[in-house]
Amino acid sequence: MGIAELDGGVRIAYEDRGEGPPVLLVHGHPFDRTMWAPQTAFLVGSGFRVVVPDLRGYGGSPATGPLDGLADFSRDLAALLDHLGIAGPVILGGLSMGGQIALDFCRLFPERVRGLLLADTSAPAETTAGREWRNAMADRLLREGLAPYADEVLDKMIAPQTITDRPEVAAHVHRMMRGTPPEGAAAALRGRAERPDYTALLPRITVPALVVVGSADTYTPLADAQYLHDRLPDSALTVVEGAAHMPNLERPGVFNAALAELLRRSIG
C-alpha cells in the first residue's frame, strides 16, 4: 500500500500491483479498495498493472470536507495516475458510485480511458426525491455512524443466498461498511446528490465498454444496466445470476470472465 500526497492536502491510499497495461478500479459507497480483491488478484495474474485507490474519505484516505459533485474524485484519480507516472490511457472500472465516478472521469479526461467497466451503476442525474434522501442519509450517518446502516442494507448489497452460502463475503462487505468514516460517507452522499446527468455523454464514449449487473440488484436493476448498454456505442452486457449489488464479490468467476473479454477488446 502507498499514500499519494496530492495538491490541496489530499492524501490517497492505494495499491499498485503487477506489470503490464494499467487498470484503475474505483470502489463504491460505502466500501473501500478491498472490494476489488478478487479482480486485483485475477488481473495481476493475467499480466496487468492494477491501481486500486481508497477514495477520499474512505478506507485509508482522509476526508477533506465538501466535494464538488463527483468531479473531485475524478481529479483525484487523474492526479494519482500522474503521481504513479501513468501517462497513457487506462482501462477504467467502477461499481455503483464508482461507476458514476468512472463516467465523470470520462467526461473530464476522455483521452485517459481505453476501456470502461461499469458495474451496478446508473447514468441519469439524481431525482429531487433522491437528492433529499441522500442529504437526509448524510445527516443520519453523521449522527449515528455507519453501523446501523450497515446492518440494515447488508441483504440488499449482497443477495440473501450469498449471505447463507458465502458468509466470508458477507463478513467482508459488512466490515467495509461499518468501517467507513461517517464524514467521508456523508460528503460523498452530498456530492453524489449533485452529480450531473451523464446520459448525453454515453454516445461519446467510443472505447470498448462492459456493463455488468447482478440479477437481484434492487439499487441499480437490470433496467439501469440496459439503459447504459443501449447508449454506449461499443458495449457488452453481462447479467450475473444470483448476485445483487456486488457481483464482483458474490460471483467473482463470472465477473472476471466478462472482465477478461473487456481486457481483450481494449488492448487489441
C-alpha positions in Angstrom: 0.0 0.0 0.0 1.1 3.5 -0.7 0.0 7.0 0.2 -0.1 9.7 -2.5 0.2 13.3 -1.4 -1.7 15.3 -3.9 -2.4 19.0 -4.3 -4.7 20.7 -1.8 -3.7 18.5 1.0 -5.4 15.4 -0.4 -4.0 12.1 0.7 -5.0 9.0 -1.2 -4.2 5.5 0.0 -3.8 3.0 -2.9 -2.5 -0.3 -4.0 -0.3 -0.5 -7.2 0.4 -4.1 -8.2 1.6 -6.0 -11.2 3.1 -5.1 -14.5 1.5 -4.5 -17.9 -1.3 -2.4 -19.3 -2.8 -0.3 -16.4 -6.2 -0.9 -15.0 -7.8 1.5 -12.5 -10.6 0.2 -10.3 -12.9 2.5 -8.3 -14.9 1.3 -5.3 -18.5 2.1 -4.5 -20.1 3.5 -1.4 -19.7 2.8 1.5 -16.8 0.5 0.7 -13.0 0.7 0.2 -10.4 -0.7 -2.2 -10.5 -4.2 -0.7 -13.9 -4.8 -2.5 -11.8 -5.4 -5.6 -9.6 -8.1 -4.1 -10.8 -10.9 -6.4 -10.3 -8.7 -9.5 -6.9 -7.4 -8.4 -5.6 -11.0 -8.0 -7.1 -12.0 -11.3 -5.7 -9.0 -13.2 -2.2 -9.3 -11.7 -2.1 -13.0 -12.6 -3.2 -12.1 -16.2 -0.4 -9.7 -16.8 -1.9 -6.3 -15.9 -0.9 -3.5 -13.7 -3.7 -2.7 -11.2 -4.2 0.5 -9.3 -6.9 0.4 -6.6 -7.3 3.5 -4.5 -9.4 4.4 -1.5 -11.4 7.4 -2.5 -11.0 10.4 -0.3 -13.0 9.9 2.9 -12.9 6.1 2.6 -10.6 3.4 3.9 -7.1 4.9 4.4 -7.8 8.2 2.6 -8.9 11.1 5.0 -11.9 13.2 4.2 -11.3 16.8 3.1 -14.7 18.4 3.6 -17.4 19.3 1.0 -17.0 17.9 -2.5 -17.5 19.4 -6.0 -20.0 16.8 -7.1 -18.1 13.8 -8.2 -15.5 15.9 -10.0 -13.2 16.0 -7.0 -13.0 12.2 -7.1 -12.3 12.3 -10.8 -9.5 14.8 -10.4 -8.0 12.8 -7.5 -7.8 9.7 -9.8 -6.1 11.7 -12.6 -3.6 13.2 -10.0 -3.0 9.7 -8.7 -2.2 8.4 -12.1 0.2 11.3 -12.6 1.8 10.5 -9.2 2.4 7.0 -10.4 3.8 8.0 -13.7 0.9 6.5 -15.8 0.5 9.0 -18.6 -1.2 6.8 -21.2 -4.8 5.7 -21.2 -6.0 3.1 -18.7 -8.8 0.5 -18.6 -11.1 2.1 -16.0 -13.7 0.3 -13.9 -16.2 1.3 -11.2 -19.1 -0.2 -9.3 -22.1 1.8 -8.1 -20.8 5.2 -7.1 -17.5 4.1 -8.5 -19.2 3.6 -11.9 -20.6 7.2 -11.8 -17.1 8.5 -10.9 -15.8 6.5 -13.9 -18.3 8.2 -16.1 -17.3 11.6 -14.6 -13.7 10.7 -15.3 -14.6 10.0 -19.0 -16.3 13.4 -19.1 -13.2 15.3 -17.8 -10.4 13.1 -19.1 -11.6 11.1 -22.1 -8.2 10.7 -23.6 -7.0 8.8 -20.5 -9.5 5.9 -21.0 -9.0 3.0 -23.3 -11.7 0.6 -21.9 -14.6 1.1 -19.5 -16.2 -1.2 -16.9 -19.5 -0.1 -15.4 -20.9 -2.4 -12.8 -24.3 -1.9 -11.0 -24.5 1.8 -11.7 -26.6 4.4 -13.5 -26.1 7.4 -15.7 -29.0 9.9 -15.0 -28.8 12.7 -12.6 -30.4 12.3 -9.2 -34.1 13.0 -8.8 -35.4 15.6 -6.4 -36.6 12.8 -4.1 -33.2 11.2 -4.4 -31.3 14.3 -3.5 -33.5 14.8 -0.4 -32.9 11.1 0.6 -29.1 11.4 0.1 -28.8 14.5 2.1 -31.0 13.1 4.9 -28.9 9.9 4.9 -25.7 12.0 5.2 -27.2 13.7 8.3 -28.1 10.4 9.7 -24.6 8.9 9.2 -23.0 11.8 10.9 -25.4 11.3 13.9 -25.2 7.5 14.1 -22.1 6.3 12.3 -22.3 3.5 9.7 -23.0 0.6 11.9 -26.9 0.8 12.0 -27.0 1.5 8.2 -24.6 -1.5 7.5 -26.9 -3.8 9.5 -30.0 -2.6 7.5 -28.6 -2.9 4.0 -26.4 -5.9 4.0 -29.1 -8.1 2.4 -29.5 -5.6 -0.4 -25.8 -5.1 -1.1 -25.4 -8.8 -1.5 -28.1 -11.4 -2.1 -29.5 -13.3 0.9 -28.4 -16.5 -0.7 -24.8 -15.1 -0.8 -25.1 -14.4 2.9 -26.0 -18.0 3.5 -23.6 -19.7 1.1 -20.6 -17.4 1.4 -20.5 -16.0 4.9 -17.0 -14.8 4.4 -18.2 -12.4 1.6 -21.0 -11.2 3.9 -18.5 -10.5 6.7 -16.2 -8.6 4.3 -19.0 -6.4 3.0 -20.3 -5.8 6.4 -16.8 -4.9 7.7 -16.2 -2.4 4.9 -19.5 -0.6 5.5 -19.1 -0.5 9.3 -15.5 0.8 9.0 -16.3 3.7 6.6 -15.7 7.1 8.3 -19.1 9.0 8.6 -17.5 12.3 7.5 -16.3 10.8 4.2 -19.5 8.9 3.6 -21.7 12.0 4.2 -19.6 14.2 2.0 -19.8 11.6 -0.8 -23.6 11.3 -0.5 -24.0 15.1 -0.7 -21.6 15.2 -3.7 -23.4 12.4 -5.4 -26.7 14.1 -4.9 -25.5 16.9 -7.1 -23.9 14.8 -9.9 -24.7 15.7 -13.5 -26.7 13.7 -15.9 -24.3 11.5 -17.9 -26.8 10.4 -20.5 -25.6 12.7 -23.2 -22.0 11.6 -22.5 -22.7 7.9 -23.2 -22.7 8.0 -27.0 -19.4 9.9 -27.0 -17.7 7.1 -25.1 -16.5 5.0 -28.0 -13.9 2.8 -26.2 -14.8 -0.8 -25.6 -17.2 -1.0 -22.6 -18.6 -3.6 -20.3 -21.8 -3.2 -18.4 -22.4 -5.7 -15.5 -25.3 -6.0 -13.2 -26.5 -8.5 -10.6 -29.8 -10.1 -11.5 -31.1 -9.4 -7.9 -29.8 -5.9 -7.7 -32.5 -3.6 -6.4 -30.4 -0.4 -6.1 -29.4 -0.3 -9.8 -31.5 -3.0 -11.5 -31.2 -4.5 -15.0 -33.2 -1.6 -16.5 -30.4 0.8 -15.4 -27.8 -1.5 -17.0 -29.8 -1.8 -20.2 -30.0 2.0 -20.3 -26.2 2.2 -20.3 -25.8 -0.7 -22.8 -28.2 0.8 -25.3 -26.4 4.1 -25.3 -22.7 3.1 -25.3 -21.6 2.6 -28.9 -19.3 -0.4 -28.2 -20.6 -2.2 -25.1 -21.3 -5.7 -23.9 -23.8 -6.5 -21.2 -23.4 -9.3 -18.6 -26.1 -10.2 -16.1 -24.7 -12.1 -13.1 -27.4 -14.5 -11.9 -27.9 -14.8 -8.2 -26.0 -11.7 -7.3 -27.2 -8.4 -6.0 -25.3 -5.1 -5.9 -21.8 -6.6 -5.7 -21.5 -9.3 -8.3 -17.7 -8.9 -8.3 -17.6 -10.4 -4.8 -20.6 -12.6 -5.0 -19.8 -14.4 -8.2 -16.1 -13.4 -9.0 -15.6 -16.2 -11.5 -18.5 -15.0 -13.8 -17.5 -11.3 -13.2 -13.8 -12.0 -14.1 -14.7 -13.9 -17.2 -16.6 -10.9 -18.5 -13.8 -8.6 -17.5 -11.3 -10.8 -19.4 -13.2 -10.2 -22.6 -13.3 -6.4 -22.0 -9.5 -6.5 -21.5 -9.1 -8.4 -24.8 -11.2 -5.9 -26.6 -9.5 -2.9 -25.0 -5.8 -3.8 -25.7 -6.4 -5.2 -29.2 
